């Protein structure tokens, strides 16, 4: 039987819910165009405290464009000897297991993780029991209507200052966590009940994409440290 994420009682405080703040960096905008994950990070928060963190560079088995390197600082050389996604899929699954997923524009991150997990022969949503997904972009659009709500603009407006550069996965997890805390603070912060949090956020999302065709199995190639894989790998 597939796993089922346990229901969260409406009066449960948000501080009592395990939250996994998630971010990925990628070679482009869509896995359907063949783009891949080059970095993934999770900041797991339980009882209001950071319980665990996880960050990995990923070899995407394709070239990283100059534009992505300018945006993220991640180059072909940095990922050439990094593990492929399949090598870290089990660790990532354990970091997400039993947690409500939180991301900024979370559907983007979810689409890439679905694709990568499918390429490893795993079903992300089913493996985790279809956990609720909270999106700080959606929350910002409901609370800060008519304003720029990209993560950098939102953090600047909220006074969130993270020293690490933007568009690196762990730094963006930290920004997402801090932005969520700042947006919730006038309403009760993480002392809000699950019901109250959803009144602000709206119905939670899901990691599932019911419209997508099955993703073809992605290549798992032999890595040679120091070598850069060709674009068509």
C-alpha positions in Angstrom: 0.0 0.0 0.0 1.3 3.5 -0.7 2.2 5.7 2.2 -0.3 8.3 3.4 1.0 11.4 5.1 -0.7 11.6 8.5 -3.4 14.3 8.8 -2.4 17.4 10.8 -5.0 18.3 13.5 -6.4 21.8 12.8 -5.5 23.1 16.3 -1.8 21.8 16.1 0.5 24.8 16.4 2.8 25.4 13.4 5.7 25.2 15.8 4.8 21.6 16.4 4.8 20.7 12.7 8.1 19.5 11.1 8.8 21.8 8.2 11.3 21.0 5.4 12.4 24.2 3.7 13.5 23.1 0.2 15.4 24.7 -2.7 17.0 23.5 -5.9 19.2 25.2 -8.4 19.0 23.9 -12.0 20.5 24.2 -15.5 17.3 25.8 -16.8 13.6 26.4 -16.3 11.9 23.1 -17.1 12.8 19.4 -16.7 10.6 18.8 -19.8 13.2 20.6 -21.8 15.9 18.3 -20.4 17.1 20.6 -17.7 18.5 19.0 -14.5 19.2 19.8 -10.9 22.7 21.1 -10.1 22.2 21.7 -6.3 19.7 20.8 -3.7 19.3 21.9 -0.1 16.9 21.2 2.8 16.6 23.0 6.1 14.6 20.8 8.4 12.9 22.6 11.3 11.2 20.9 14.2 9.8 22.4 17.4 10.8 25.8 16.1 14.5 24.8 15.9 16.7 23.9 12.9 17.0 20.1 13.3 19.1 19.2 10.3 20.5 20.7 7.1 21.4 19.0 3.8 23.1 20.5 0.8 24.6 18.8 -2.2 26.0 19.9 -5.5 24.8 17.5 -8.3 26.4 16.5 -11.5 23.6 17.1 -14.1 25.2 15.0 -16.9 25.0 18.0 -19.2 26.8 21.4 -19.5 26.0 24.3 -17.2 25.4 27.4 -19.3 27.3 30.6 -18.8 24.1 32.3 -17.8 23.4 29.8 -15.0 27.0 30.1 -13.8 26.6 33.9 -13.6 23.3 33.5 -11.8 24.3 30.8 -9.3 28.1 30.8 -9.3 27.9 27.1 -10.0 30.2 26.0 -12.9 30.9 22.9 -14.9 34.1 22.4 -12.9 32.3 22.5 -9.6 29.8 19.8 -10.5 32.2 17.6 -12.6 33.2 15.4 -9.7 29.9 15.8 -7.7 27.5 12.9 -7.2 24.7 12.3 -9.7 21.2 12.7 -8.3 20.6 9.0 -7.9 23.5 8.9 -5.5 21.9 11.3 -3.1 18.2 10.5 -3.6 18.0 8.3 -0.5 19.5 11.0 1.8 17.2 13.6 0.3 14.2 11.3 0.9 15.1 10.9 4.5 15.4 14.7 4.9 11.9 15.2 3.5 10.2 12.2 5.1 7.5 13.1 7.7 7.7 16.8 7.0 5.5 19.5 5.5 7.5 20.8 2.4 8.0 24.6 2.2 9.4 26.4 -0.8 9.3 29.7 -2.6 7.6 29.0 -5.9 7.5 25.4 -4.6 5.9 24.0 -7.8 9.2 24.8 -9.6 11.3 22.8 -7.1 8.7 20.0 -7.0 8.7 19.6 -10.8 12.5 19.1 -10.9 12.5 16.7 -8.0 9.7 14.6 -9.5 11.7 14.4 -12.7 14.9 13.5 -11.0 13.3 10.9 -8.7 11.4 9.4 -11.6 14.7 9.0 -13.4 16.0 7.0 -10.5 12.9 4.8 -10.6 11.2 6.4 -7.6 7.9 8.2 -7.2 8.6 11.3 -5.1 5.0 12.0 -4.0 4.1 8.3 -3.3 7.4 7.7 -1.5 6.7 10.5 0.9 3.0 9.9 1.3 1.8 13.0 -0.5 2.8 15.6 2.2 1.3 19.1 2.2 3.3 21.7 0.4 3.3 25.4 1.6 4.5 28.0 -0.8 5.9 31.3 0.5 5.3 32.9 -2.9 1.6 32.1 -2.6 1.6 33.3 1.0 3.3 36.6 -0.1 0.8 37.2 -2.9 -2.1 36.8 -0.4 -0.5 38.9 2.4 1.5 41.4 0.2 -0.9 41.9 -2.7 0.3 44.0 -5.6 4.0 44.0 -4.6 7.0 42.3 -6.0 7.2 38.9 -4.3 10.3 37.2 -5.9 12.4 35.9 -3.0 15.1 38.6 -3.2 12.5 41.5 -3.4 10.4 39.9 -0.7 13.3 39.5 1.7 14.5 43.1 1.0 11.0 44.4 1.8 10.7 42.3 5.0 14.2 43.3 6.2 15.5 39.7 5.9 19.3 39.8 5.5 21.2 36.6 4.7 24.9 37.1 4.0 25.3 34.2 1.6 24.6 35.0 -2.0 21.2 34.4 -3.5 20.6 31.6 -5.9 22.5 29.1 -3.9 20.3 26.4 -2.5 21.0 26.5 1.2 21.0 30.3 1.3 17.6 30.4 -0.4 16.3 27.8 2.1 17.4 30.2 4.9 15.8 33.2 3.1 12.5 31.2 2.6 12.4 30.3 6.3 13.1 33.8 7.4 10.6 35.3 5.0 7.9 33.0 6.2 8.6 33.9 9.8 8.5 37.6 9.0 5.2 37.3 7.1 3.6 35.2 9.8 4.8 37.4 12.7 2.0 40.0 12.7 -0.5 37.1 12.7 0.9 35.0 15.5 4.1 33.7 14.0 4.8 30.0 14.3 2.3 30.0 17.3 -0.5 30.0 14.7 -2.6 26.8 14.5 -2.5 24.8 11.3 -6.1 26.0 10.6 -5.0 29.6 11.0 -1.9 29.1 8.9 -4.0 27.6 6.1 -6.5 30.5 6.3 -3.6 32.8 5.5 -1.9 30.5 2.9 -4.9 28.9 1.3 -5.2 25.2 0.5 -1.8 23.5 0.6 -0.2 22.2 -2.6 1.1 18.8 -3.4 4.3 17.2 -4.8 2.1 15.3 -7.3 1.7 16.3 -11.0 -1.5 14.5 -12.1 -1.2 15.8 -15.7 2.4 14.8 -16.4 3.3 11.9 -18.7 5.8 9.4 -17.2 9.3 10.8 -17.2 11.9 8.7 -19.1 14.6 7.2 -17.1 17.5 9.6 -16.8 21.1 8.5 -17.6 23.4 7.5 -14.8 26.8 7.9 -16.3 30.3 6.9 -15.1 32.0 10.0 -13.5 35.6 10.8 -14.1 36.8 13.4 -11.6 37.9 16.6 -13.3 36.2 15.8 -16.6 33.2 17.8 -17.9 30.4 15.8 -19.4 29.4 16.7 -22.9 26.2 18.7 -23.5 24.4 15.7 -25.0 25.3 13.3 -22.2 
